[in-house]
Amino acid sequence: MTDRTTKVLLAVIALGLWVNLGRSLFWPVAAIAPSHELSSIERDISRIKRDVSSVESNVSNVESNVSSIDSEVDDIKRNVSSIEDGTCTNSKIC
């Protein structure tokens, strides 16, 4: 009697496990993020966009400054060249 009861219980447990496996294979549980997490993600994306825009603006300012520095360097090169050539017309430098 004990052997038969054990086999029946094991068979019921095995059947239950197979039913659970089959259910999860044929009807998977939908994964839906809670709305408060989605709004948090949207806020983070908005902050990232704002930060990227700020970085783009800063890069544009740096490019402008580099262009201005290039122009000043060219002026210095011309002045040094005129000093070397003896064609300097600036009385403060020559």
KOLTOR-707137 format. One record per atom (N, C-alpha, C): x, y, z; atom name; chain; residue in one letter; residue number from 1. Coordinates in steps of 0.02 Angstrom, whole numbers. Atoms other than C-alpha are relative to their C-alpha. Example, Ala and Ser with C-alpha at 12.3 -4.5 7.8 and 13.67 -1.06 7.14 Angstrom:
SITE     east    north       up   name   chain   resn   resi
SITE       45      -59        0      N       A      A      1
SITE      615     -225      390     CA       A      A      1
SITE       45       60        0      C       A      A      1
SITE      -42      -59       -3      N       A      S      2
SITE      684      -53      357     CA       A      S      2
SITE      -39       55       37      C       A      S      2
This chain:
SITE     east    north       up   name   chain   resn   resi
SITE       41      -59        0      N       A      M      1
SITE        0        0        0     CA       A      M      1
SITE       44       63        0      C       A      M      1
SITE      -44      -58       -4      N       A      T      2
SITE      140      123       42     CA       A      T      2
SITE       34       11      -67      C       A      T      2
SITE      -33       -5       65      N       A      D      3
SITE      227       87     -123     CA       A      D      3
SITE      -47       30      -52      C       A      D      3
SITE       49      -24       48      N       A      R      4
SITE       69      117     -222     CA       A      R      4
SITE      -17       74       13      C       A      R      4
SITE       15      -70      -18      N       A      T      5
SITE       30      281     -130     CA       A      T      5
SITE       58       46      -20      C       A      T      5
SITE      -58      -39       19      N       A      T      6
SITE      207      344     -157     CA       A      T      6
SITE        2       10      -75      C       A      T      6
SITE       -1       -6       73      N       A      K      7
SITE      197      306     -343     CA       A      K      7
SITE      -55       47      -25      C       A      K      7
SITE       55      -44       20      N       A      V      8
SITE       29      395     -358     CA       A      V      8
SITE       18       73       15      C       A      V      8
SITE      -19      -68      -18      N       A      L      9
SITE       93      549     -266     CA       A      L      9
SITE       55       26      -46      C       A      L      9
SITE      -53      -20       45      N       A      L     10
SITE      250      554     -372     CA       A      L     10
SITE      -28       14      -71      C       A      L     10
SITE       31      -10       65      N       A      A     11
SITE      144      537     -530     CA       A      A     11
SITE      -39       65       -2      C       A      A     11
SITE       38      -63       -4      N       A      V     12
SITE       31      681     -474     CA       A      V     12
SITE       48       60       -1      C       A      V     12
SITE      -50      -55        0      N       A      I     13
SITE      183      790     -437     CA       A      I     13
SITE       30        8      -69      C       A      I     13
SITE      -28       -3       67      N       A      A     14
SITE      260      747     -606     CA       A      A     14
SITE      -49       31      -49      C       A      A     14
SITE       52      -29       44      N       A      L     15
SITE       96      787     -695     CA       A      L     15
SITE       -7       75       12      C       A      L     15
SITE        5      -71      -16      N       A      G     16
SITE       85      954     -604     CA       A      G     16
SITE       59       40      -29      C       A      G     16
SITE      -58      -34       28      N       A      L     17
SITE      262      999     -656     CA       A      L     17
SITE       -5        7      -76      C       A      L     17
SITE        8       -3       73      N       A      W     18
SITE      226      956     -838     CA       A      W     18
SITE      -54       52      -20      C       A      W     18
SITE       53      -49       15      N       A      V     19
SITE       66     1061     -833     CA       A      V     19
SITE       28       70        8      C       A      V     19
SITE      -30      -66       -9      N       A      N     20
SITE      163     1209     -764     CA       A      N     20
SITE       47       17      -58      C       A      N     20
SITE      -45      -11       56      N       A      L     21
SITE      295     1190     -899     CA       A      L     21
SITE      -38       15      -64      C       A      L     21
SITE       40      -10       61      N       A      G     22
SITE      165     1175    -1037     CA       A      G     22
SITE      -35       67        1      C       A      G     22
SITE       35      -64       -6      N       A      R     23
SITE       69     1326     -973     CA       A      R     23
SITE       47       58      -16      C       A      R     23
SITE      -47      -55       13      N       A      S     24
SITE      224     1437     -974     CA       A      S     24
SITE       25        1      -72      C       A      S     24
SITE      -21        1       70      N       A      L     25
SITE      271     1379    -1149     CA       A      L     25
SITE      -54       26      -47      C       A      L     25
SITE       54      -19       46      N       A      F     26
SITE      101     1408    -1228     CA       A      F     26
SITE      -33       67       17      C       A      F     26
SITE       30      -63      -21      N       A      W     27
SITE       40     1558    -1127     CA       A      W     27
SITE       49       39       45      C       A      W     27
SITE      -50      -36      -41      N       A      P     28
SITE      191     1662    -1072     CA       A      P     28
SITE      -31       61       34      C       A      P     28
SITE       23      -58      -38      N       A      V     29
SITE      164     1799     -945     CA       A      V     29
SITE       28       63      -33      C       A      V     29
SITE      -21      -62       31      N       A      A     30
SITE      170     1971    -1022     CA       A      A     30
SITE       40       42       49      C       A      A     30
SITE      -42      -43      -41      N       A      A     31
SITE      307     2084     -956     CA       A      A     31
SITE      -18       72      -15      C       A      A     31
SITE       20      -69        9      N       A      I     32
SITE      239     2259     -933     CA       A      I     32
SITE       31       41       56      C       A      I     32
SITE      -31      -43      -50      N       A      A     33
SITE      338     2394     -847     CA       A      A     33
SITE      -52       44       32      C       A      A     33
SITE       47      -45      -33      N       A      P     34
SITE      244     2494     -717     CA       A      P     34
SITE        6       71      -28      C       A      P     34
SITE        0      -66       31      N       A      S     35
SITE      195     2668     -777     CA       A      S     35
SITE       47       48       35      C       A      S     35
SITE      -45      -47      -35      N       A      H     36
SITE      297     2757     -641     CA       A      H     36
SITE       73      -11      -23      C       A      H     36
SITE      -68       12       26      N       A      E     37
SITE      455     2673     -708     CA       A      E     37
SITE        7       30      -70      C       A      E     37
SITE       -3      -29       67      N       A      L     38
SITE      413     2728     -885     CA       A      L     38
SITE        7       76        3      C       A      L     38
SITE       -6      -73       -5      N       A      S     39
SITE      390     2909     -832     CA       A      S     39
SITE       69       19       25      C       A      S     39
SITE      -68      -13      -24      N       A      S     40
SITE      556     2901     -740     CA       A      S     40
SITE       49       -6      -59      C       A      S     40
SITE      -43        8       58      N       A      I     41
SITE      639     2838     -899     CA       A      I     41
SITE       -8       59      -47      C       A      I     41
SITE       12      -57       44      N       A      E     42
SITE      557     2977    -1000     CA       A      E     42
SITE       33       63       27      C       A      E     42
SITE      -34      -58      -30      N       A      R     43
SITE      623     3107     -876     CA       A      R     43
SITE       75       -5      -12      C       A      R     43
SITE      -72       10       11      N       A      D     44
SITE      797     3033     -890     CA       A      D     44
SITE       19       15      -72      C       A      D     44
SITE      -13      -13       71      N       A      I     45
SITE      789     3038    -1080     CA       A      I     45
SITE       -3       75      -14      C       A      I     45
SITE        6      -72       10      N       A      S     46
SITE      732     3219    -1073     CA       A      S     46
SITE       62       35       27      C       A      S     46
SITE      -61      -30      -28      N       A      R     47
SITE      879     3264     -960     CA       A      R     47
SITE       61      -14      -45      C       A      R     47
SITE      -56       17       44      N       A      I     48
SITE     1000     3173    -1075     CA       A      I     48
SITE       -2       44      -63      C       A      I     48
SITE        6      -42       59      N       A      K     49
SITE      932     3268    -1226     CA       A      K     49
SITE       22       72       15      C       A      K     49
SITE      -20      -68      -19      N       A      R     50
SITE      953     3433    -1133     CA       A      R     50
SITE       76        5        9      C       A      R     50
SITE      -73        1      -10      N       A      D     51
SITE     1131     3387    -1083     CA       A      D     51
SITE       37       -3      -67      C       A      D     51
SITE      -32        5       66      N       A      V     52
SITE     1175     3338    -1262     CA       A      V     52
SITE       -5       66      -37      C       A      V     52
SITE        9      -65       32      N       A      S     53
SITE     1105     3503    -1325     CA       A      S     53
SITE       50       50       30      C       A      S     53
SITE      -48      -44      -33      N       A      S     54
SITE     1212     3595    -1196     CA       A      S     54
SITE       71      -15      -24      C       A      S     54
SITE      -67       19       24      N       A      V     55
SITE     1367     3498    -1250     CA       A      V     55
SITE       10       25      -71      C       A      V     55
SITE       -6      -24       69      N       A      E     56
SITE     1332     3539    -1432     CA       A      E     56
SITE       12       75       -2      C       A      E     56
SITE       -9      -73       -3      N       A      S     57
SITE     1318     3724    -1388     CA       A      S     57
SITE       71       16       23      C       A      S     57
SITE      -68      -12      -24      N       A      N     58
SITE     1482     3716    -1291     CA       A      N     58
SITE       52      -16      -54      C       A      N     58
SITE      -46       18       54      N       A      V     59
SITE     1569     3630    -1436     CA       A      V     59
SITE        1       55      -53      C       A      V     59
SITE        4      -54       49      N       A      S     60
SITE     1507     3766    -1552     CA       A      S     60
SITE       39       61       24      C       A      S     60
SITE      -37      -56      -29      N       A      N     61
SITE     1578     3898    -1434     CA       A      N     61
SITE       75      -12       -4      C       A      N     61
SITE      -71       17        4      N       A      V     62
SITE     1745     3808    -1428     CA       A      V     62
SITE       25        7      -71      C       A      V     62
SITE      -20       -6       70      N       A      E     63
SITE     1751     3798    -1617     CA       A      E     63
SITE        9       74      -19      C       A      E     63
SITE       -4      -72       14      N       A      S     64
SITE     1718     3986    -1626     CA       A      S     64
SITE       64       29       31      C       A      S     64
SITE      -60      -25      -34      N       A      N     65
SITE     1856     4020    -1499     CA       A      N     65
SITE       64      -23      -35      C       A      N     65
SITE      -59       25       36      N       A      V     66
SITE     1979     3910    -1594     CA       A      V     66
SITE       10       39      -65      C       A      V     66
SITE       -5      -40       61      N       A      S     67
SITE     1940     4005    -1753     CA       A      S     67
SITE       29       69       15      C       A      S     67
SITE      -25      -66      -20      N       A      S     68
SITE     1972     4169    -1663     CA       A      S     68
SITE       75       -5       17      C       A      S     68
SITE      -71       10      -18      N       A      I     69
SITE     2137     4102    -1594     CA       A      I     69
SITE       41       -9      -63      C       A      I     69
SITE      -36        9       64      N       A      D     70
SITE     2189     4045    -1768     CA       A      D     70
SITE       12       67      -35      C       A      D     70
SITE       -7      -66       31      N       A      S     71
SITE     2158     4221    -1833     CA       A      S     71
SITE       54       41       35      C       A      S     71
SITE      -50      -37      -38      N       A      E     72
SITE     2262     4297    -1693     CA       A      E     72
SITE       70      -28      -12      C       A      E     72
SITE      -64       31       14      N       A      V     73
SITE     2403     4172    -1724     CA       A      V     73
SITE       25       22      -69      C       A      V     73
SITE      -19      -23       67      N       A      D     74
SITE     2403     4221    -1908     CA       A      D     74
SITE       26       72        3      C       A      D     74
SITE      -23      -69       -7      N       A      D     75
SITE     2419     4405    -1858     CA       A      D     75
SITE       70        1       31      C       A      D     75
SITE      -65        2      -33      N       A      I     76
SITE     2565     4363    -1743     CA       A      I     76
SITE       54      -24      -49      C       A      I     76
SITE      -48       25       51      N       A      K     77
SITE     2650     4264    -1883     CA       A      K     77
SITE       19       56      -48      C       A      K     77
SITE      -14      -55       47      N       A      R     78
SITE     2633     4413    -2001     CA       A      R     78
SITE       45       53       33      C       A      R     78
SITE      -40      -50      -35      N       A      N     79
SITE     2704     4532    -1870     CA       A      N     79
SITE       72      -24        9      C       A      N     79
SITE      -67       27       -9      N       A      V     80
SITE     2852     4417    -1833     CA       A      V     80
SITE       36       -2      -67      C       A      V     80
SITE      -30        2       67      N       A      S     81
SITE     2883     4395    -2019     CA       A      S     81
SITE       22       70      -22      C       A      S     81
SITE      -18      -68       20      N       A      S     82
SITE     2882     4583    -2046     CA       A      S     82
SITE       60       25       41      C       A      S     82
SITE      -58      -18      -41      N       A      I     83
SITE     3007     4605    -1902     CA       A      I     83
SITE       62      -33      -30      C       A      I     83
SITE      -57       36       30      N       A      E     84
SITE     3120     4473    -1981     CA       A      E     84
SITE       22       32      -66      C       A      E     84
SITE      -15      -28       66      N       A      D     85
SITE     3108     4553    -2153     CA       A      D     85
SITE       25       73        5      C       A      D     85
SITE      -18      -70       -7      N       A      G     86
SITE     3138     4728    -2086     CA       A      G     86
SITE      -52       46      -28      C       A      G     86
SITE       54      -40       28      N       A      T     87
SITE     2972     4787    -2156     CA       A      T     87
SITE      -51       20       53      C       A      T     87
SITE       46      -14      -56      N       A      C     88
SITE     2895     4819    -1985     CA       A      C     88
SITE      -17       75        0      C       A      C     88
SITE       22      -70        0      N       A      T     89
SITE     2793     4980    -1979     CA       A      T     89
SITE      -27       21       68      C       A      T     89
SITE       24      -15      -67      N       A      N     90
SITE     2742     4970    -1796     CA       A      N     90
SITE       58       27       42      C       A      N     90
SITE      -55      -31      -36      N       A      S     91
SITE     2850     5091    -1698     CA       A      S     91
SITE        9      -27       70      C       A      S     91
SITE       -5       27      -67      N       A      K     92
SITE     2813     5008    -1532     CA       A      K     92
SITE       40      -66        1      C       A      K     92
SITE      -34       64        3      N       A      I     93
SITE     2884     4841    -1589     CA       A      I     93
SITE       70        6      -30      C       A      I     93
SITE      -63       -4       39      N       A      C     94
SITE     3024     4890    -1709     CA       A      C     94
SITE       50       47       30      C       A      C     94
